[in-house]
């Protein structure tokens, strides 16, 4: 990427066009480039308490729950997450709000100057910009959501104070490996010697446990070091110095709330029970089993594990009416296994093609699940809404891109 003289005068839209037009959206794991440029920018450590959150599913919701509880306790919090759904600025939150477009532009300009001859991927470039924004704002806590894997992910360049692995399941197998043991090792790559870590997976791979022991990482696991259980309309958490009963059920997955509480228990931030309860009630995240209208829901479920959770919730949402599914997926996902948990709940399938080199066509989806094919999510959604009765429910899922298209459609 050349550096034109007027690069500091680019708008955010200009910057995003530049980044995307130079084929920087591909995946290229490795920390060499990040370490070099982050070092030049002084971003290898931050003036905040850094918690890095990895895992196959639940990273974003765990970050949202941590953010909500910490903020309810009076702490300033920065969050880096990906991908965004509608607005690029969603990737960074500082005290609940995204930085201004001008702030992002300043961050991009700083990264562009520092990288000089170093070629960066889209995710590396944008991660460095987020770290630059956090260093500038210096919140008490920074939550970094891992993009892919962990060991070689761009976020892993930062010296973190705590780490979290939410779950370990099969996803991104082309990059991370084809079994849980291999993937578990990649996820455990964010662990730090002597720094507390939490694993929210009830059956952590042996590779993850072994890596923590080899590094000297004090690892706390669900079911072993802490327990949680739903009890009717509330739930309880016990372990790691906490004994909490009658907690309010969050709108986000309960297992992620337990993972977030375990993480807080190991942090230097002591929260009172009212802050914990308030945070649990307030935590929200766009695209996670989100109701847009009385009959329209969206969820970013895109692999077998997350689709299984969606299925567990869909029965109650469906009620006595029909369930119409609008589905768009990426071709590198396990499409058949991701749709299987929903088959007994969905009455009609509206299959949508997703654009881009990774997008699966509706015909490719139909090879795994018979349904009506459409050229876009917008067309599939329009057909589903035309066919839905008053008692029916539409669920749009399968990819962040699918949910993004639905949200963009609603915004028009």
SEFI-363136 format. One record per residue (C-alpha): residue in one letter; residue number from 1; y negated, x, z. Coordinates in steps of 0.2 Angstrom, whole numbers. Last residue first. Layout:
BEGIN
('a',NUM,(Y,X,Z))
...
//
This chain:
BEGIN
('x',412,(-5,-169,26))
('x',411,(1,-163,43))
('x',410,(17,-172,42))
('x',409,(22,-163,26))
('x',408,(18,-146,34))
('x',407,(29,-151,49))
('x',406,(43,-156,37))
('x',405,(41,-140,27))
('x',404,(41,-129,43))
('x',403,(56,-138,50))
('x',402,(66,-133,34))
('x',401,(59,-115,34))
('x',400,(64,-113,52))
('x',399,(82,-117,46))
('x',398,(96,-130,46))
('x',397,(87,-146,53))
('x',396,(79,-162,50))
('x',395,(85,-177,60))
('x',394,(81,-194,55))
('x',393,(85,-209,67))
('x',392,(89,-227,63))
('x',391,(84,-242,73))
('x',390,(70,-247,62))
('x',389,(79,-244,46))
('x',388,(80,-227,36))
('x',387,(82,-227,17))
('x',386,(64,-224,12))
('x',385,(62,-211,26))
('x',384,(78,-202,20))
('x',383,(72,-202,2))
('x',382,(55,-195,7))
('x',381,(63,-181,18))
('x',380,(74,-176,4))
('x',379,(59,-174,-8))
('x',378,(49,-164,5))
('x',377,(64,-153,9))
('x',376,(65,-149,-9))
('x',375,(76,-150,-25))
('x',374,(86,-164,-18))
('x',373,(105,-167,-17))
('x',372,(114,-182,-9))
('x',371,(128,-178,2))
('x',370,(145,-170,3))
('x',369,(146,-155,15))
('x',368,(152,-138,11))
('x',367,(151,-138,-8))
('x',366,(136,-150,-5))
('x',365,(126,-136,3))
('x',364,(128,-125,-13))
('x',363,(122,-140,-23))
('x',362,(107,-141,-12))
('x',361,(102,-124,-16))
('x',360,(103,-110,-3))
('x',359,(87,-100,1))
('x',358,(89,-81,3))
('x',357,(80,-77,-13))
('x',356,(66,-89,-10))
('x',355,(66,-108,-11))
('x',354,(76,-120,0))
('x',353,(86,-134,-9))
('x',352,(88,-150,1))
('x',351,(103,-160,6))
('x',350,(101,-178,12))
('x',349,(117,-182,22))
('x',348,(121,-200,28))
('x',347,(130,-205,43))
('x',346,(128,-190,54))
('x',345,(136,-190,71))
('x',344,(154,-185,67))
('x',343,(149,-172,55))
('x',342,(136,-164,66))
('x',341,(147,-150,74))
('x',340,(153,-145,56))
('x',339,(136,-142,49))
('x',338,(134,-124,56))
('x',337,(152,-120,53))
('x',336,(151,-125,34))
('x',335,(134,-116,32))
('x',334,(138,-99,39))
('x',333,(121,-92,36))
('x',332,(117,-80,21))
('x',331,(113,-94,10))
('x',330,(98,-100,20))
('x',329,(98,-119,25))
('x',328,(90,-135,21))
('x',327,(96,-151,29))
('x',326,(89,-169,31))
('x',325,(101,-179,42))
('x',324,(101,-198,43))
('x',323,(108,-205,59))
('x',322,(112,-223,60))
('x',321,(107,-235,74))
('x',320,(115,-238,91))
('x',319,(107,-223,100))
('x',318,(105,-208,89))
('x',317,(95,-198,103))
('x',316,(109,-199,115))
('x',315,(122,-193,102))
('x',314,(110,-180,96))
('x',313,(109,-169,112))
('x',312,(127,-162,111))
('x',311,(125,-161,92))
('x',310,(110,-150,94))
('x',309,(119,-138,105))
('x',308,(133,-136,93))
('x',307,(120,-133,79))
('x',306,(113,-119,90))
('x',305,(130,-111,91))
('x',304,(136,-114,73))
('x',303,(120,-107,65))
('x',302,(103,-114,59))
('x',301,(96,-125,73))
('x',300,(77,-126,70))
('x',299,(76,-144,76))
('x',298,(66,-159,69))
('x',297,(66,-177,75))
('x',296,(60,-193,66))
('x',295,(62,-210,71))
('x',294,(49,-213,85))
('x',293,(38,-200,76))
('x',292,(37,-181,77))
('x',291,(51,-179,90))
('x',290,(54,-160,93))
('x',289,(72,-154,96))
('x',288,(65,-136,96))
('x',287,(53,-136,81))
('x',286,(37,-132,92))
('x',285,(40,-126,109))
('x',284,(36,-134,125))
('x',283,(36,-129,144))
('x',282,(26,-141,155))
('x',281,(39,-148,166))
('x',280,(48,-131,169))
('x',279,(31,-123,172))
('x',278,(26,-136,185))
('x',277,(42,-134,194))
('x',276,(41,-115,195))
('x',275,(23,-116,200))
('x',274,(27,-129,214))
('x',273,(41,-118,220))
('x',272,(30,-103,223))
('x',271,(31,-88,211))
('x',270,(34,-70,216))
('x',269,(30,-59,201))
('x',268,(38,-42,203))
('x',267,(52,-48,191))
('x',266,(70,-50,196))
('x',265,(69,-68,201))
('x',264,(58,-71,186))
('x',263,(72,-65,174))
('x',262,(85,-77,184))
('x',261,(72,-91,182))
('x',260,(71,-88,163))
('x',259,(90,-87,161))
('x',258,(91,-104,171))
('x',257,(78,-112,159))
('x',256,(88,-105,144))
('x',255,(103,-114,151))
('x',254,(93,-130,153))
('x',253,(88,-131,135))
('x',252,(70,-136,132))
('x',251,(63,-153,138))
('x',250,(64,-146,156))
('x',249,(74,-155,170))
('x',248,(65,-155,186))
('x',247,(72,-144,200))
('x',246,(80,-153,215))
('x',245,(87,-137,222))
('x',244,(82,-119,222))
('x',243,(90,-105,231))
('x',242,(83,-89,225))
('x',241,(87,-71,231))
('x',240,(96,-66,215))
('x',239,(107,-82,217))
('x',238,(106,-101,216))
('x',237,(98,-113,204))
('x',236,(99,-132,205))
('x',235,(96,-146,193))
('x',234,(88,-163,191))
('x',233,(91,-181,184))
('x',232,(110,-180,188))
('x',231,(114,-163,195))
('x',230,(113,-150,182))
('x',229,(120,-134,188))
('x',228,(115,-116,190))
('x',227,(123,-100,196))
('x',226,(118,-82,198))
('x',225,(126,-65,199))
('x',224,(143,-70,191))
('x',223,(141,-86,183))
('x',222,(126,-80,173))
('x',221,(125,-62,172))
('x',220,(113,-49,181))
('x',219,(113,-31,174))
('x',218,(106,-16,183))
('x',217,(105,-4,168))
('x',216,(113,13,171))
('x',215,(115,17,153))
('x',214,(134,17,153))
('x',213,(135,2,164))
('x',212,(123,-8,153))
('x',211,(133,-2,137))
('x',210,(149,-7,145))
('x',209,(143,-25,149))
('x',208,(137,-27,131))
('x',207,(153,-21,123))
('x',206,(164,-32,134))
('x',205,(155,-47,126))
('x',204,(146,-59,138))
('x',203,(155,-75,142))
('x',202,(143,-86,151))
('x',201,(129,-79,140))
('x',200,(113,-79,150))
('x',199,(112,-60,152))
('x',198,(99,-53,163))
('x',197,(92,-35,164))
('x',196,(83,-25,177))
('x',195,(77,-7,173))
('x',194,(86,8,179))
('x',193,(91,14,161))
('x',192,(84,2,148))
('x',191,(93,-12,139))
('x',190,(86,-16,121))
('x',189,(102,-10,113))
('x',188,(112,-23,122))
('x',187,(109,-35,107))
('x',186,(117,-22,95))
('x',185,(132,-19,107))
('x',184,(134,-38,108))
('x',183,(134,-39,89))
('x',182,(149,-27,88))
('x',181,(159,-36,102))
('x',180,(154,-53,95))
('x',179,(162,-50,78))
('x',178,(156,-48,60))
('x',177,(142,-35,62))
('x',176,(124,-35,65))
('x',175,(116,-33,47))
('x',174,(127,-44,36))
('x',173,(133,-54,51))
('x',172,(115,-61,54))
('x',171,(123,-74,65))
('x',170,(139,-75,76))
('x',169,(136,-77,94))
('x',168,(129,-68,109))
('x',167,(117,-78,121))
('x',166,(101,-75,130))
('x',165,(100,-56,131))
('x',164,(85,-52,143))
('x',163,(76,-36,146))
('x',162,(64,-29,160))
('x',161,(51,-16,161))
('x',160,(50,-12,142))
('x',159,(45,4,134))
('x',158,(40,-2,116))
('x',157,(50,3,101))
('x',156,(62,-11,103))
('x',155,(51,-23,95))
('x',154,(54,-16,78))
('x',153,(73,-20,80))
('x',152,(85,-6,79))
('x',151,(94,-9,96))
('x',150,(90,-27,96))
('x',149,(98,-38,84))
('x',148,(84,-46,73))
('x',147,(67,-52,78))
('x',146,(67,-48,97))
('x',145,(55,-59,106))
('x',144,(42,-49,116))
('x',143,(35,-56,132))
('x',142,(20,-47,138))
('x',141,(14,-49,157))
('x',140,(-2,-45,166))
('x',139,(-12,-48,150))
('x',138,(-20,-32,142))
('x',137,(-31,-41,129))
('x',136,(-33,-25,118))
('x',135,(-15,-19,121))
('x',134,(-9,-36,117))
('x',133,(-18,-36,101))
('x',132,(-12,-19,96))
('x',131,(6,-25,100))
('x',130,(4,-40,89))
('x',129,(-2,-29,74))
('x',128,(12,-17,77))
('x',127,(24,-32,76))
('x',126,(15,-38,59))
('x',125,(18,-21,51))
('x',124,(36,-19,57))
('x',123,(40,-37,51))
('x',122,(32,-35,34))
('x',121,(42,-18,32))
('x',120,(32,-2,33))
('x',119,(30,12,22))
('x',118,(22,27,30))
('x',117,(8,37,20))
('x',116,(-7,30,31))
('x',115,(1,20,45))
('x',114,(-14,22,56))
('x',113,(-27,15,44))
('x',112,(-16,0,39))
('x',111,(-12,-3,58))
('x',110,(-30,-3,62))
('x',109,(-34,-15,48))
('x',108,(-20,-27,53))
('x',107,(-27,-28,71))
('x',106,(-45,-31,65))
('x',105,(-38,-45,54))
('x',104,(-28,-52,68))
('x',103,(-44,-53,79))
('x',102,(-54,-61,65))
('x',101,(-41,-74,63))
('x',100,(-44,-78,81))
('x',99,(-30,-75,94))
('x',98,(-17,-89,97))
('x',97,(-19,-98,113))
('x',96,(-8,-101,129))
('x',95,(-14,-86,139))
('x',94,(-12,-75,124))
('x',93,(0,-82,110))
('x',92,(5,-72,95))
('x',91,(17,-78,81))
('x',90,(8,-94,80))
('x',89,(-6,-85,71))
('x',88,(4,-87,55))
('x',87,(1,-105,55))
('x',86,(15,-118,50))
('x',85,(32,-113,57))
('x',84,(30,-95,63))
('x',83,(45,-83,63))
('x',82,(44,-76,76))
('x',81,(38,-73,93))
('x',80,(26,-62,103))
('x',79,(20,-69,119))
('x',78,(5,-63,130))
('x',77,(4,-70,148))
('x',76,(-10,-70,162))
('x',75,(-3,-75,179))
('x',74,(-9,-90,189))
('x',73,(8,-96,195))
('x',72,(8,-110,181))
('x',71,(5,-96,169))
('x',70,(21,-87,175))
('x',69,(31,-104,174))
('x',68,(25,-108,156))
('x',67,(27,-91,149))
('x',66,(44,-89,156))
('x',65,(49,-106,149))
('x',64,(41,-102,132))
('x',63,(50,-85,132))
('x',62,(67,-93,135))
('x',61,(63,-106,122))
('x',60,(60,-92,109))
('x',59,(75,-82,113))
('x',58,(87,-97,114))
('x',57,(99,-91,101))
('x',56,(107,-75,96))
('x',55,(100,-64,109))
('x',54,(84,-54,113))
('x',53,(70,-55,125))
('x',52,(59,-40,130))
('x',51,(49,-41,146))
('x',50,(34,-30,147))
('x',49,(23,-29,162))
('x',48,(6,-24,154))
('x',47,(-4,-9,150))
('x',46,(7,-6,135))
('x',45,(19,8,130))
('x',44,(24,15,113))
('x',43,(7,8,107))
('x',42,(-4,23,106))
('x',41,(-9,19,88))
('x',40,(-2,36,81))
('x',39,(14,33,92))
('x',38,(16,16,85))
('x',37,(15,23,68))
('x',36,(29,36,71))
('x',35,(40,25,82))
('x',34,(39,11,70))
('x',33,(44,21,55))
('x',32,(59,29,64))
('x',31,(64,13,73))
('x',30,(78,7,61))
('x',29,(82,-10,52))
('x',28,(76,-14,35))
('x',27,(75,-33,32))
('x',26,(64,-38,17))
('x',25,(47,-46,19))
('x',24,(37,-31,13))
('x',23,(39,-35,-6))
('x',22,(21,-30,-9))
('x',21,(15,-48,-12))
('x',20,(19,-53,6))
('x',19,(8,-40,14))
('x',18,(-7,-42,2))
('x',17,(-6,-61,3))
('x',16,(-5,-61,22))
('x',15,(-21,-49,22))
('x',14,(-31,-60,11))
('x',13,(-27,-76,21))
('x',12,(-32,-67,36))
('x',11,(-49,-63,28))
('x',10,(-52,-45,21))
('x',9,(-68,-37,25))
('x',8,(-60,-22,34))
('x',7,(-50,-18,18))
('x',6,(-67,-15,9))
('x',5,(-64,3,5))
('x',4,(-46,-1,-2))
('x',3,(-31,6,7))
('x',2,(-17,7,-5))
('x',1,(0,0,0))
//
